[in-house]
Amino acid sequence: MKVYEFTKSYELFEEAKKYVPNGIYGPRTPTFLTFGSYPAFIKRGEGCRIWDVDGNEFIDYMCSFGTNLLGLKHPKVEAAAKKQMENADCFTLPSDQWLPMAKKMTGTIHNGDWCVFGKNGSDVTSYAIAVARVYTGRWIILMAKGSYHGSHAWCQPHGAGIPEEWKSHIRYIEYNDADDLKRVVEENRGAIAAIILTPHRHDALRDQELPAQKFVDTVNTLAEKEKFLVIIDDIRCGFRLNLSGSALHYGYNADLQCFGKAMANGYPIAVAMGREILKEEASKVFFTGTHFFSGVPFAAAIATIDEIQASGAIEKIAKLGTMLMQGMSDAASSEGVKVTLSGPPAMPFMNFHDDPTFEKNRYFCGEAAKRGIFFHPHHNWFVCAAMEEKDIRQTIEVSALCFKLTKEQFGG
Ligand SMILES: Cc1ncc(COP(=O)(O)O)c(C=O)c1O
């Protein structure tokens, strides 16, 4: 099996540092992974595969951090985007795709009676908490410790450059802990505008957890009783678990829901949606951005949603993901390596036992990257509908070897 080298990637990365702080910033930097075992720059992609600047080919289990659901360069999505592009993309006013997209979203998402459009997930999670604050006339937002809702000041995990006070209206709960939620609600009675939650717990650097029925019931009951809103941040899971939204999938009575990532198969668009009763107050929140209105991502999103429905993509990724999780679990057992695969099969995560600093995981994923399988050691993976069973079999074969190498490196 060929072992890749990343000579050009690292030359370019070194050069990029002269022009960009850290060369590449955020979670896409190669220094965050197993430095030296991953590419730094990607040249092209098709379906579930990507090729780096050294010409190495990978099956991509990060799916562009979740945007690639149907496969890169999906013909129907590309045709819709191209058709809009022929009319140009970014105008002074919204394009004629605005209304069809609003109708598509409200016709698709359960309890989504209206929508507003932004570019990134962070735009719309921030918008949703503002709507909740205007509607309730309260400031406090509850969120789970360790959950990621974006890069904006109120929720970003790092603090550089952000005054502490900007997070002062946030209160933290333990995800899935109904008693902790009750305690925090009791401590902030009458002041809570909303709770914002990911549909299930998919924080980086830990096993995923599906929401316990008791937790979901407690969220719904307390929100109704104490008159705060439930915001489901479906940026990462949206369109992967249920076409009508993950709130419906898990049973949350969502008042506001946020989508992004997979909804346009890689074209930049994000959406916040709400119940009818919130619409008037929602109209008071200032929300805009120069590129929020560009037409191509709208056309791509409509085509993506139609194709997810027509092709049965959600069922397909669940089936392939189940095969992946089972196959990797069996391969690890055969090598005498203990791992846990967690989360819904469409977006699994793998954790090594006795690996508190994720060193084994980084080594394993680095060795896999050197052999053409792009996993991430800290973040959940994604399965896309362009994958086929042969891709999963190739992945399991490479993984079996990488489990062996990891065992040789670290012991059992
Ligand atoms: C659950 C969740 N919410 C919000 C965001 C922020 O989205 P974006 O990076 O598009 O701003 C992310 C991004 O990973 C996310 O996973």
The ligand as an SDF file (V2000), in Angstrom:
LIG
                    3D

 16 16  0  0  0  0  0  0  0  0999 V2000
  -23.4420   22.8220   15.6780 C   0  0  0  0  0  0  0  0  0  0  0  0
  -22.7870   23.9640   14.9920 C   0  0  0  0  0  0  0  0  0  0  0  0
  -23.2930   25.1860   15.1410 N   0  0  0  0  0  0  0  0  0  0  0  0
  -22.7580   26.2710   14.5550 C   0  0  0  0  0  0  0  0  0  0  0  0
  -21.6380   26.1390   13.7800 C   0  0  0  0  0  0  0  0  0  0  0  0
  -21.0260   27.3490   13.1430 C   0  0  0  0  0  0  0  0  0  0  0  0
  -21.1610   27.2670   11.7670 O   0  0  0  0  0  0  0  0  0  0  0  0
  -20.1760   28.1090   10.8110 P   0  0  0  0  0  0  0  0  0  0  0  0
  -18.8100   27.5280   10.9730 O   0  0  0  0  0  0  0  0  0  0  0  0
  -20.7530   27.8530    9.4540 O   0  0  0  0  0  0  0  0  0  0  0  0
  -20.2750   29.5270   11.2330 O   0  0  0  0  0  0  0  0  0  0  0  0
  -21.0690   24.8730   13.5810 C   0  0  0  0  0  0  0  0  0  0  0  0
  -19.8560   24.7210   12.7620 C   0  0  0  0  0  0  0  0  0  0  0  0
  -19.1710   23.7430   12.8090 O   0  0  0  0  0  0  0  0  0  0  0  0
  -21.6560   23.7650   14.2040 C   0  0  0  0  0  0  0  0  0  0  0  0
  -21.1530   22.5390   14.0550 O   0  0  0  0  0  0  0  0  0  0  0  0
  1  2  1  0
  2  3  1  0
  2 15  2  0
  3  4  2  0
  4  5  1  0
  5  6  1  0
  5 12  2  0
  6  7  1  0
  7  8  1  0
  8  9  2  0
  8 10  1  0
  8 11  1  0
 12 13  1  0
 12 15  1  0
 13 14  2  0
 15 16  1  0
M  END
$$$$
